[in-house]
Amino acid sequence: MKKLLFLPVAGMIGLLFFQATQKPEVETYPELHSLAPDMPANVKAVVDQKCYGCHNAESKNEKGKAKLDWDAFESSKKSKQLAAKGKIREVLEKGEMPPKKFLENKPEGKLSEEELSTLLEWSGGKKKSTD
């Protein structure tokens, strides 16, 4: 009699073990959990041309590097990137980047309307109104 009771219990344990070793039916999407989402090519081009010179790990501009380091940005967690994008949007909307003092010496560093629009759209903002 005890042997008959053992069979259903053993069967249940075997079934549980078998299910635990099976792949889940729901696929996981590792790209959704990425810590560093890809930066669109048009944004990267503007950053490389107009921002990276002052905002990188090797920059001599200590203040610019401390405020934003593009090298660290791309490897940071998504939450940190979102916070940085908010700050980027804020300084762009206020017209604080690139700084006026910098543009006095390097007027070619000024963002065109298209470049500004690209960065604002990427950072979650709207194109600056020219009215």
HUBEL-V726875 format. One record per residue. N is the residue number from 0. NEAR is the number of other C-alpha atoms within 12 Angstrom. D_LAST is the distance of its C-alpha to the last C-alpha in Angstrom with 2 decimals. Layout:
n	near	d_last
N	NEAR	D_LAST
N	NEAR	D_LAST
This chain:
n	near	d_last
0	6	90.09
1	8	87.96
2	9	87.23
3	10	85.81
4	11	83.40
5	12	82.28
6	13	81.21
7	13	78.35
8	14	77.06
9	14	77.23
10	14	75.51
11	14	72.61
12	14	72.22
13	14	72.33
14	14	69.69
15	13	67.35
16	12	67.87
17	12	67.26
18	13	63.97
19	12	62.77
20	10	63.29
21	11	61.43
22	10	57.84
23	9	55.41
24	8	54.41
25	7	50.74
26	9	49.22
27	10	47.27
28	8	44.13
29	10	44.01
30	11	40.54
31	12	39.21
32	12	40.76
33	16	39.51
34	18	38.51
35	22	36.09
36	20	34.07
37	19	33.29
38	23	30.05
39	16	28.56
40	13	29.26
41	19	25.65
42	24	24.87
43	21	28.16
44	16	27.42
45	27	24.22
46	33	26.16
47	20	29.13
48	20	27.27
49	29	24.84
50	35	26.14
51	28	29.83
52	26	31.09
53	29	30.47
54	29	30.65
55	26	34.10
56	21	37.61
57	17	38.86
58	20	36.04
59	15	37.13
60	19	33.92
61	16	35.51
62	15	32.46
63	23	30.28
64	22	33.20
65	19	33.79
66	23	30.23
67	33	30.06
68	29	32.79
69	31	31.90
70	24	35.64
71	22	36.27
72	31	33.19
73	26	34.55
74	18	37.93
75	21	36.85
76	17	37.13
77	21	34.44
78	18	33.85
79	19	33.29
80	29	30.92
81	21	28.83
82	18	28.71
83	25	27.76
84	27	24.96
85	22	23.56
86	23	23.76
87	33	22.23
88	28	19.20
89	21	18.99
90	23	19.20
91	32	16.71
92	25	14.04
93	18	15.02
94	19	14.89
95	19	18.65
96	31	19.86
97	33	21.09
98	23	22.05
99	17	21.18
100	13	24.95
101	20	25.58
102	16	23.04
103	12	24.84
104	12	27.92
105	15	26.50
106	15	23.25
107	15	24.00
108	26	23.33
109	26	19.54
110	27	17.95
111	19	16.35
112	18	13.29
113	16	16.09
114	27	18.20
115	35	15.67
116	25	14.96
117	28	18.77
118	38	19.53
119	31	17.10
120	24	18.49
121	29	21.98
122	27	21.70
123	22	20.71
124	23	17.02
125	18	13.93
126	22	11.67
127	23	9.10
128	13	5.56
129	8	3.82
130	4	0.00
